[in-house]
Amino acid sequence: MDDHSETPSLREVMRVYPTGVTVVAGLDAGGSPFGLTVNSFTSVSLDPPLVLVCVGRRSTWHDRLTSAASFTINVLSADQEAIAIRFAREPSEGRFDEVEWRPAQSGDPILRGSLAWLECSTTEVLSGGDHSILVGRVERCAVNDRAALLFHRGGMSSVEE
Ligand SMILES: Cc1cc2nc3c(=O)[nH]c(=O)nc-3n(C[C@H](O)[C@H](O)[C@H](O)COP(=O)(O)O)c2cc1C
């Protein structure tokens, strides 16, 4: 016998798996920045450098992101919990208002104060049930030594170096 309690729900299992928190971002048809909070970020390959994120089909930005040639992934730092919440809540538009950002070489947004950023060109969009799996080639990336924002059991906390 072990001490696990069986659950019918994948969601209940995934919420105990700690992750970092990112904002995946791009430019809408009018050239305005958009983004959403994403924790389904992982590395795929080092050579070539590939990463993936999963984007819900019901996201306002699903079609735009899956048809875009590029996107950015902003890895949030411990003091960006408010950004994580803002980019996960309605309204979907205007999330970058009053948020400091600058354009990557692709034009996609890089958030000020993040722990790391990756500028990606889209190489594949795969079907993954109610999400699409966006595979990106990392064209440029950068890190600093801030503490990371951690998501675990539905709450956010921080991880120091
Ligand atoms: C910590 C956290 C992680 C999330 N991870 C994802 C994810 O990996 N993929 C996704 O599609 N949505 C994810 N979401 C939900 C989206 O952020 C949210 O549904 C989205 O912002 C809704 O707005 P939209 O319609 O503008 O996309 C996450 C939310 C939170 C709070």
The ligand as a MOL file (V3000), in Angstrom:
LIG
                    3D

  0  0  0     0  0            999 V3000
M  V30 BEGIN CTAB
M  V30 COUNTS 31 33 0 0 0
M  V30 BEGIN ATOM
M  V30 1 C -0.4380 29.9480 -13.5760 0
M  V30 2 C -1.2640 29.8640 -14.8430 0
M  V30 3 C -0.8330 29.0780 -15.8950 0
M  V30 4 C -1.5510 28.9990 -17.0910 0
M  V30 5 N -1.0780 28.2440 -18.1130 0
M  V30 6 C -1.7320 28.1930 -19.2950 0
M  V30 7 C -1.2090 27.4450 -20.3910 0
M  V30 8 O -0.1610 26.8090 -20.3050 0
M  V30 9 N -1.8940 27.4920 -21.5600 0
M  V30 10 C -3.0680 28.1900 -21.7050 0
M  V30 11 O -3.6380 28.1820 -22.7920 0
M  V30 12 N -3.5910 28.8880 -20.6620 0
M  V30 13 C -2.9510 28.9090 -19.4760 0
M  V30 14 N -3.4580 29.6320 -18.4230 0
M  V30 15 C -4.7500 30.3080 -18.5890 0
M  V30 16 C -4.6200 31.5580 -19.4240 0
M  V30 17 O -3.6910 32.4790 -18.8760 0
M  V30 18 C -6.0040 32.2350 -19.5300 0
M  V30 19 O -6.9530 31.2870 -19.8780 0
M  V30 20 C -6.0010 33.2630 -20.5690 0
M  V30 21 O -5.2390 34.3550 -20.1930 0
M  V30 22 C -7.4120 33.6880 -20.8780 0
M  V30 23 O -7.3800 34.8610 -21.6170 0
M  V30 24 P -7.3070 34.9090 -23.2160 0
M  V30 25 O -8.6100 34.4380 -23.7310 0
M  V30 26 O -7.0070 36.3200 -23.4590 0
M  V30 27 O -6.1900 34.0340 -23.6700 0
M  V30 28 C -2.7570 29.7270 -17.2220 0
M  V30 29 C -3.2000 30.5300 -16.1570 0
M  V30 30 C -2.4600 30.6010 -14.9860 0
M  V30 31 C -2.9360 31.4860 -13.8510 0
M  V30 END ATOM
M  V30 BEGIN BOND
M  V30 1 1 1 2
M  V30 2 1 2 3
M  V30 3 2 2 30
M  V30 4 2 3 4
M  V30 5 1 4 5
M  V30 6 1 4 28
M  V30 7 2 5 6
M  V30 8 1 6 7
M  V30 9 1 6 13
M  V30 10 2 7 8
M  V30 11 1 7 9
M  V30 12 1 9 10
M  V30 13 2 10 11
M  V30 14 1 10 12
M  V30 15 2 12 13
M  V30 16 1 13 14
M  V30 17 1 14 15
M  V30 18 1 14 28
M  V30 19 1 15 16
M  V30 20 1 16 17
M  V30 21 1 16 18
M  V30 22 1 18 19
M  V30 23 1 18 20
M  V30 24 1 20 21
M  V30 25 1 20 22
M  V30 26 1 22 23
M  V30 27 1 23 24
M  V30 28 2 24 25
M  V30 29 1 24 26
M  V30 30 1 24 27
M  V30 31 2 28 29
M  V30 32 1 29 30
M  V30 33 1 30 31
M  V30 END BOND
M  V30 END CTAB
M  END
